[in-house]
Amino acid sequence: MIDSIDAQLIDLLQANARMSNADLARRLEMAPSAVHQRVKKLEERGVVQGYGARVDPKALERGLLAFVFLRTEEPLGRPEVARAVAALPEVLELHDIAGDDCYLMKVRVAGTDDLHRFLHQELARVPLVRSTKTVIVLETHKETSVLPMDPGGTPSEA
């Protein structure tokens, strides 16, 4: 169960994962030891799964974002294709989806030449891949992994 203090902690950590324990305690008007204990419990329960940096993809020559729908020949419940696709470094996200296609991938590459190489060489090596349908993103208006919290401690309807 996430209470209102945990929700505030999660909000603060999502906004700035480098915030010190002392700063978290000051913002929540709590003792640093109590805040530290709560953060540890959130980590142990798997609510807070890690900490990372947001990096500009263009700075790393990964300016092209595409979403690729992937259809496979695999029988339902066999994870081999998902493991092989998820291991490709260009794939940032891989989702098993309902509908005509089997998977939805979020892919970042330098440009269209690299996307072509990825689809026709890297992805083509994965056994049981039948077809793809690709959507290239022209402009991103919002991209986040931050989960909004309501004051009561549960994820809000956002």
C-alpha positions in Angstrom: 0.0 0.0 0.0 1.3 3.4 -0.9 0.3 6.1 1.6 0.4 9.9 1.1 4.0 10.2 2.4 5.2 7.4 0.1 3.4 9.1 -2.8 5.2 12.4 -2.0 8.5 10.6 -1.8 7.8 9.0 -5.2 6.9 12.3 -6.7 10.1 13.9 -5.4 12.3 11.1 -6.6 10.7 11.0 -10.0 11.3 14.8 -10.3 14.9 14.5 -9.1 16.4 11.1 -8.3 19.6 12.8 -7.1 17.8 14.7 -4.3 19.7 14.0 -1.1 18.1 12.2 1.8 18.4 15.5 3.9 16.6 17.5 1.2 13.9 14.8 0.9 13.5 15.0 4.7 13.3 18.8 4.7 10.7 18.8 1.9 8.6 16.3 3.8 9.2 17.8 7.2 10.4 14.4 8.5 13.5 13.1 10.2 16.2 12.0 7.7 16.3 8.5 9.2 12.6 8.1 8.7 12.8 9.2 5.1 15.8 6.9 4.5 13.8 4.0 5.9 10.8 4.7 3.7 13.0 5.0 0.6 14.7 1.6 1.4 11.3 0.0 1.9 10.0 1.3 -1.4 13.2 -0.1 -3.1 12.8 -3.5 -1.3 9.2 -3.8 -2.4 10.1 -3.0 -6.0 8.1 0.2 -6.1 11.2 2.2 -6.8 13.0 0.0 -9.3 16.1 2.1 -10.0 17.5 5.5 -10.7 18.8 6.9 -14.0 19.7 9.9 -16.1 17.6 11.4 -18.9 19.9 11.7 -21.9 19.3 13.6 -25.2 19.1 10.9 -27.9 20.4 13.4 -30.5 23.5 13.9 -28.5 24.2 10.2 -28.8 23.3 10.1 -32.5 20.0 8.3 -31.9 17.7 11.1 -33.2 15.2 9.0 -35.1 12.4 7.5 -33.1 10.2 4.8 -34.6 7.5 2.5 -33.3 7.5 -0.9 -35.0 4.6 -3.3 -35.0 6.0 -6.9 -35.3 4.1 -9.9 -36.3 5.6 -13.4 -35.7 5.0 -17.0 -36.6 5.6 -18.0 -32.9 2.9 -20.0 -31.1 1.4 -18.1 -28.2 3.3 -18.4 -25.0 6.8 -19.0 -26.5 9.2 -16.3 -25.3 12.1 -16.9 -27.7 11.2 -14.1 -30.1 10.6 -11.6 -27.4 14.0 -12.4 -25.8 15.8 -12.1 -29.1 14.1 -8.8 -30.0 14.6 -7.3 -26.5 18.3 -8.1 -26.8 18.8 -5.8 -29.8 20.3 -2.5 -28.6 18.1 -0.3 -30.8 15.0 -1.6 -29.0 14.2 0.6 -26.1 10.8 -0.9 -25.2 9.1 -4.2 -26.3 5.4 -4.8 -25.5 3.4 -8.0 -26.1 0.1 -6.5 -27.5 -3.4 -7.6 -28.3 -4.6 -7.3 -31.9 -3.3 -8.3 -35.3 0.3 -7.8 -34.4 2.2 -9.6 -31.7 4.6 -7.0 -30.4 5.1 -3.2 -30.4 8.7 -1.9 -30.2 10.0 1.5 -29.5 13.2 1.9 -31.5 15.9 4.6 -31.6 18.5 4.9 -34.3 20.6 7.6 -36.0 18.5 8.0 -39.1 16.5 6.3 -41.9 19.6 4.4 -43.2 20.1 2.9 -39.7 16.4 2.1 -39.4 16.5 0.3 -42.8 19.6 -1.7 -41.6 17.9 -2.5 -38.3 14.7 -3.8 -40.0 16.3 -5.7 -42.9 19.4 -7.0 -41.2 19.2 -7.1 -37.4 15.5 -7.9 -37.1 15.5 -10.2 -40.1 18.0 -12.5 -38.2 15.4 -13.1 -35.4 13.7 -16.5 -36.1 9.9 -16.5 -36.7 9.6 -12.8 -37.6 6.9 -12.6 -40.2 6.4 -8.9 -40.9 6.7 -5.4 -39.5 4.8 -2.1 -39.8 6.8 1.0 -38.9 5.7 4.4 -37.8 8.4 7.2 -37.8 8.0 9.9 -35.3 8.4 13.4 -36.8 8.2 15.4 -33.5 7.8 14.3 -29.8 5.5 16.5 -27.7 5.8 14.5 -24.6 7.9 11.5 -23.5 8.1 10.5 -19.9 8.3 7.6 -17.6 7.0 9.6 -14.6 3.9 8.1 -13.1 1.5 10.8 -11.7 0.4 10.3 -8.1 -2.6 11.7 -6.3 -2.2 13.0 -2.8 -3.8 9.9 -1.3 -1.0 7.7 -2.5 -2.5 5.9 -5.5 -1.7 6.6 -9.2 -3.9 9.4 -10.4 -6.1 9.3 -13.5 -3.9 11.3 -15.8 
